[in-house]
Amino acid sequence: MSAPTPTTPFPARGRLAGIDFGTVRLGVAISDPRRTLASPYSNYTRSGPAADARYFQQLVAREDVVGFVVGLPVHMSGEESEKCRQARAFGAWLSEATGCPVRFFDERYTTREAELLLGEAHMTRKKRKRRLDMIAAQLLLAGYLESDQQGAAPAPLNDR
């Protein structure tokens, strides 16, 4: 199997994982195999390249993940931030570590929307904080699944 490139399409079938990127913690969501539903999966606290690679390799094997969608925290103007550049570098690393193709998707508002959803739930602040990143990842992945970009080669962010 050849290594995926930025233009490698997702396989036609199989689960996708959405990643709400953070430098310390990552929210993870998983789609069903038919890619119609996104569900929160976990929050992962980063532990270094080797441990992180093991976590994602195990995720791919355990959940039959065939590709990743990594959120890009784009500025309101549409310009990419420094955190976007970090997310893109993470995506390149993730593709290399797992052998799976990676797509990037504008994640503006997902964390805020997750905060609003969790605020409506009657749970403690601590419980809301524990769920925030994986709910943001779920919203990101659901947005991607509903978009017309699913399975297509990635377009430059400014073309949306």
PECOR-V70018 format. One record per backbone hydrogen bond with DSSP energy under -1.0 kcal/mol. NH is the residue of the N-H (numbers start at 0). CO is the residue of the C=O. Records with the same first field share a line. If there is no record, write none. Layout:
BEGIN
NH = CO, CO
END
This chain:
BEGIN
7 = 4
13 = 32
14 = 63
16 = 66
17 = 28
18 = 68
19 = 26
25 = 43
26 = 19
27 = 41
28 = 17
29 = 38
30 = 15
31 = 36
34 = 31
38 = 29
40 = 27
41 = 27
43 = 25
45 = 23
51 = 47
52 = 48
53 = 49
54 = 50
55 = 51
56 = 52
57 = 53
58 = 54
59 = 55
60 = 56
61 = 57
62 = 58
64 = 59
65 = 14
67 = 100
68 = 16
69 = 102
70 = 18
71 = 104
73 = 71
74 = 78
77 = 74
84 = 80
85 = 81
86 = 82
87 = 83
88 = 84
89 = 85
90 = 86
91 = 87
92 = 88
93 = 89
94 = 90
95 = 91
96 = 92
97 = 93
98 = 94
102 = 67
104 = 69
106 = 71
109 = 106
112 = 108
113 = 109
114 = 110
115 = 111
116 = 112
117 = 113
118 = 114
119 = 115
122 = 120
127 = 123
128 = 124
129 = 125
130 = 126
131 = 127
134 = 130
135 = 131
136 = 132
137 = 133
138 = 134
139 = 135
140 = 136
141 = 137
142 = 138
143 = 139
144 = 140
145 = 141
151 = 148
158 = 155
159 = 156
END
